[in-house]
């Protein structure tokens, strides 16, 4: 698979511009050797968005050798790195330009910590439980994976993804952690019993909530201080907008599924 084929397969727009963007070997290696310096370098160039997009695409393509050595199928490779194109699309929607700024999220993919398996993404976590997960994992002795839900996911296929993850990582059982607006108690109250979001949320045991306004970002594309400015695009976002305008808050839920 050459670089052009890779870019096309993951859905990158304006492939020629990404290919032609000048990057040195030092630029690409800085990502691995000194990430803070890499970020500083990117933020200091004239078009930081294109620098980061080109850098992440190059290093993602470079990860193909490690995928092959690990015996991971190309379908997983392409599905995983399609996330770059998804966030490049969000960058274009907000700025009107070709580029990327989700750099503190997408490094996980390149360092083979996160994989898309079916409809969901699964992330390997550090051995030491931290933050909101400390109590949840204090009595758990088995393997753990963090679950992420990419934009456009078909939640009806979620349960198949959990089975896929067990097979992919070679686990007999696992505790799947999730921190998402999709298991928000407030969102759940806005949905009917047949809702796919509500059925997905019911798979998890809710542990707590955080006030991170993730639901507003996902439902409206941006977080605004004045909820009267939100423009609904679905029945759920209309309910959420009405709830927020009445003074309510929508929290993200966090919890787990043992499988």
Protein Blocks (a to p, Z undefined) as FASTA:
>chain_A
ZZklmmmmnopahkllmmmpccdfklmmmmmmommlmmmmmmmpmblmlmmmmmmmmmmm
mmmmmmmmnopafklmmmmmmmmmmmmmmmmmmnopacdfklmlmmmmmnopaccehjbc
cddddfbdghjllmmmmmccbdcddddddehiafklmmmmmmmmmmmnopabdcdddddf
klgfklmmmpcfklmklmmmmmpccfbdcdehlmmmmmnopacfblklpccfbfklmmmm
mmmmnopacddddddddZZ
